[in-house]
Structure formats: structure tokens, C-alpha cells
């Protein structure tokens, strides 16, 4: 099972929205079964899932202390991907969660305050040796600031080409436990989420190829 952690020091960057949307995108792409885990005390992801009518993705409650054992049990149960939401502050508790990740997604709004805050999240992922990528969220259409933000972020690591724009339908879909993939499957927002999931999935494929090539060279 691959574990994907959504982490960012800044609140409001879209961690919960991305966790829910990516899990649904993975299910719809046939890449499941997927499971969601909420480690944020605000429990927004859990609240979203509790009003959701669809059974998938699944949800698994877990305390920080239980997390390693819970992930092991979920892997044995046959889940392919686990998506973990985290609180908006860099603490030792988040370090514990990130240490369990196979891949870390750092949602970042294209604003000066958000760009200044990414450093600590990057350091956290680097400290525990976890690969990460930035996902630009809440971007304005045709904004030069978005382009500048992606350029700035690229100096710190990989940036997903799929940009999540600032649209009302993201928040509206979350109200009743759905995503834009269900409320507007042919819309631009759904297309962004599908593209972002394809990017995340490709990071695992590329990583596997790199390991195989290394093994062949060593052999």
C-alpha cells in the first residue's frame, strides 16, 4: 500500500479538499481501493466522509500512536492507497505522520505568505527522507502570480503541472460529501483533479522504474 500525506504549514491551503478529491479520483480511475485517514484535530475530512453517500473511498479512524499499526493492517486488508490529512502547523505530530509517507503533497496557494511558509514543510519532508511535490491550489485564472509561484516553488522541488484553480464548485461539492468529480464530472475542475492524480500516480511509477534500473546496474 502506498501512503500519501497532505502537509502544509499554512492553514487554508486545501489539504482536506485535495485529500478527498484525490482519493475519489483514484477510485474512479480504477486505482483503488483507497482509504482516508484524518489526523487533523478539526476533523474536516472525517466530517466530509460522514455525510458522504458513496461507500468509497473508505475511512479509517486512527490516533497518531495507532497510525503505524493501522497502516500495516490496512495494507494487509488490501488497500492500494492511503491518503492522510494533517493539521496546519509543523509539529512533532506532523513529523510522525510524514515519516509514514511514501509521498508527500504540499498544497500551496500562489501568494507571498504561502511561498514564504513552504520552507519548513520542505525541511520536514527532507529530514525524514520522504519524496514530495508541490500542488498549486486556489490559483486565479490567467494570473502572472501563479506562474511566478510555480517558478519559485520549482527551486525547492518538483511542482505538479496540474493547477487547482480557485472555483466555487470545489467548496460547494464538499458540503454534502461529494467532489467535483461527482457534481461536475465533465467540468474544468474535475479535469484538474484527474490530471493531478495522474501526476501523483506517475511519481510512484517513476520511482519504481528508478529502483529497477538501479538494481539492474548493480546486478
C-alpha positions as CSV (number, residue, x, y, z in Angstrom):
1,X,0.0,0.0,0.0
2,X,1.3,3.5,-0.9
3,X,0.7,6.2,1.7
4,X,0.2,9.8,0.5
5,X,0.4,12.6,3.1
6,X,-1.1,16.1,2.5
7,X,1.0,18.5,4.6
8,X,1.4,22.3,4.8
9,X,2.3,24.7,7.5
10,X,-0.3,27.2,6.2
11,X,-3.9,26.7,7.0
12,X,-6.5,27.0,4.2
13,X,-4.1,25.7,1.5
14,X,-6.5,22.9,0.6
15,X,-5.2,19.8,2.2
16,X,-8.6,18.4,3.1
17,X,-10.1,19.2,-0.3
18,X,-7.2,17.6,-2.1
19,X,-7.2,14.5,0.1
20,X,-10.8,13.9,-0.6
21,X,-10.7,14.7,-4.3
22,X,-7.5,12.6,-5.0
23,X,-8.9,9.6,-3.2
24,X,-12.1,9.8,-5.3
25,X,-10.1,10.4,-8.5
26,X,-8.1,7.3,-7.7
27,X,-11.2,5.2,-7.1
28,X,-12.8,6.4,-10.3
29,X,-9.6,5.7,-12.3
30,X,-9.7,2.1,-11.1
31,X,-6.7,2.5,-8.8
32,X,-8.4,1.6,-5.5
33,X,-9.4,0.5,-3.1
34,X,-8.4,3.7,-1.3
35,X,-8.7,4.7,2.4
36,X,-8.7,8.2,4.0
37,X,-7.2,9.0,7.4
38,X,-7.7,12.3,9.2
39,X,-5.0,13.3,11.8
40,X,-6.2,17.0,11.9
41,X,-8.0,17.7,15.3
42,X,-10.5,19.8,13.3
43,X,-11.6,16.5,11.7
44,X,-12.9,18.2,8.5
45,X,-12.1,15.2,6.3
46,X,-13.9,12.9,8.7
47,X,-16.9,15.2,8.7
48,X,-16.9,15.2,4.9
49,X,-16.8,11.5,4.8
50,X,-19.5,11.1,7.4
51,X,-22.1,12.9,5.2
52,X,-21.0,11.1,2.0
53,X,-23.4,8.6,0.5
54,X,-20.9,6.7,-1.6
55,X,-19.1,3.9,0.3
56,X,-15.8,4.6,-1.5
57,X,-13.2,5.7,-0.6
58,X,-13.2,4.1,2.8
59,X,-12.3,5.9,6.0
60,X,-10.2,4.6,8.9
61,X,-10.0,6.4,12.2
62,X,-6.5,6.3,13.8
63,X,-4.7,8.2,16.5
64,X,-1.1,9.2,15.9
65,X,0.1,6.4,18.2
66,X,-2.0,3.9,16.3
67,X,-1.0,5.1,12.8
68,X,1.9,2.8,12.0
69,X,0.0,-0.3,13.1
70,X,-3.2,0.9,11.4
71,X,-1.4,1.4,8.1
72,X,0.1,-2.0,8.3
73,X,-3.4,-3.5,8.9
74,X,-4.9,-1.5,6.0
75,X,-2.2,-2.8,3.7
76,X,-2.9,-6.4,4.7
77,X,-6.6,-5.7,4.1
78,X,-5.9,-4.9,0.5
79,X,-6.0,-1.2,0.3
80,X,-3.8,0.2,-2.5
81,X,-3.5,3.9,-1.5
82,X,-4.0,5.7,1.9
83,X,-4.5,9.4,1.9
84,X,-3.7,11.2,5.2
85,X,-4.8,14.7,6.1
86,X,-2.7,16.7,8.6
87,X,-3.1,19.8,10.8
88,X,-1.9,23.2,9.5
89,X,1.1,23.5,11.8
90,X,4.6,22.0,11.8
91,X,4.8,20.0,15.0
92,X,6.3,16.7,16.1
93,X,2.9,15.1,15.5
94,X,3.1,16.0,11.8
95,X,6.7,14.7,11.7
96,X,5.3,11.4,12.9
97,X,2.7,11.3,10.1
98,X,5.1,12.4,7.3
99,X,7.6,9.7,8.4
100,X,4.9,7.2,7.4
101,X,4.5,8.7,3.9
102,X,5.6,7.2,0.6
103,X,4.9,10.5,-0.9
104,X,4.1,14.0,0.5
105,X,2.0,16.5,-1.3
106,X,2.4,20.1,-0.2
107,X,-0.6,22.2,-1.3
108,X,0.5,25.8,-1.8
109,X,-1.5,28.9,-2.7
110,X,0.2,31.3,-5.1
111,X,0.6,34.1,-2.5
112,X,3.8,35.6,-0.9
113,X,2.7,34.4,2.5
114,X,2.3,30.8,1.4
115,X,5.5,30.8,-0.6
116,X,7.4,32.0,2.4
117,X,5.9,29.3,4.6
118,X,6.8,26.3,2.4
119,X,10.4,26.1,3.7
120,X,9.5,24.4,7.0
121,X,7.3,21.8,5.3
122,X,10.0,21.0,2.8
123,X,12.6,20.7,5.6
124,X,10.3,18.3,7.4
125,X,9.9,16.0,4.4
126,X,13.7,16.2,3.8
127,X,14.5,15.5,7.4
128,X,12.7,12.2,7.3
129,X,13.8,11.4,3.8
130,X,10.4,11.4,2.1
131,X,9.8,12.5,-1.6
132,X,7.5,15.4,-2.1
133,X,5.9,17.6,-4.7
134,X,4.1,20.9,-4.6
135,X,0.5,21.3,-5.8
136,X,-0.6,24.8,-6.6
137,X,-4.1,25.4,-5.2
138,X,-6.7,28.2,-5.3
139,X,-5.0,29.8,-8.3
140,X,-6.6,32.7,-10.2
141,X,-7.1,32.2,-14.0
142,X,-4.5,33.8,-16.2
143,X,-2.6,35.1,-13.2
144,X,1.0,36.1,-13.6
145,X,1.4,35.4,-9.8
146,X,0.6,31.7,-10.4
147,X,3.4,31.4,-13.0
148,X,5.8,33.2,-10.7
149,X,4.8,31.0,-7.8
150,X,5.4,27.8,-9.8
151,X,8.8,29.1,-10.8
152,X,9.7,30.0,-7.2
153,X,8.5,26.6,-5.9
154,X,10.5,24.7,-8.6
155,X,13.6,26.0,-6.9
156,X,12.7,23.9,-3.9
157,X,11.4,20.7,-5.6
158,X,9.0,19.2,-8.1
159,X,5.8,21.1,-8.9
160,X,2.7,19.4,-10.3
161,X,1.8,20.7,-13.7
162,X,-1.9,20.3,-12.8
163,X,-3.0,23.6,-11.2
164,X,-6.1,23.6,-8.9
165,X,-7.9,26.9,-9.6
166,X,-10.0,29.0,-7.3
167,X,-13.5,27.9,-8.1
168,X,-16.7,27.8,-6.0
169,X,-17.5,24.3,-7.2
170,X,-14.7,22.7,-5.1
171,X,-16.2,24.0,-1.8
172,X,-19.8,23.5,-2.9
173,X,-19.2,19.9,-3.8
174,X,-17.6,19.2,-0.3
175,X,-20.7,20.4,1.6
176,X,-22.7,17.1,1.1
177,X,-19.8,14.6,1.0
178,X,-19.1,14.8,-2.7
179,X,-16.3,16.1,-5.0
180,X,-16.3,18.0,-8.3
181,X,-15.8,14.6,-10.0
182,X,-19.3,13.8,-9.0
183,X,-21.0,17.1,-9.1
184,X,-19.5,18.1,-12.5
185,X,-17.6,15.2,-14.0
186,X,-17.1,17.0,-17.3
187,X,-16.1,20.3,-15.8
188,X,-12.7,22.0,-15.8
189,X,-12.3,21.4,-12.0
190,X,-12.8,17.7,-12.5
191,X,-10.2,17.7,-15.2
192,X,-7.7,19.4,-12.9
193,X,-8.2,16.7,-10.3
194,X,-7.9,13.9,-12.8
195,X,-4.7,15.4,-14.1
196,X,-3.3,15.9,-10.6
197,X,-4.0,12.3,-9.7
198,X,-2.2,11.2,-12.9
199,X,0.8,13.2,-11.8
200,X,0.8,11.7,-8.3
201,X,0.5,8.2,-9.6
202,X,3.3,8.8,-12.1
203,X,5.6,9.7,-9.2
204,X,5.3,6.1,-7.9
205,X,5.8,4.6,-11.4
206,X,8.9,6.7,-12.0
207,X,10.2,5.8,-8.5
208,X,9.7,2.1,-9.3
209,X,11.5,2.4,-12.6
210,X,14.4,4.2,-11.0
211,X,14.7,1.4,-8.4
212,X,14.6,-1.3,-11.1
213,X,17.2,0.4,-13.2
214,X,19.5,0.8,-10.2
215,X,19.0,-2.9,-9.4
216,X,19.9,-3.9,-12.9
217,X,23.0,-1.7,-12.9
218,X,24.1,-3.2,-9.5
219,X,23.4,-6.7,-10.8
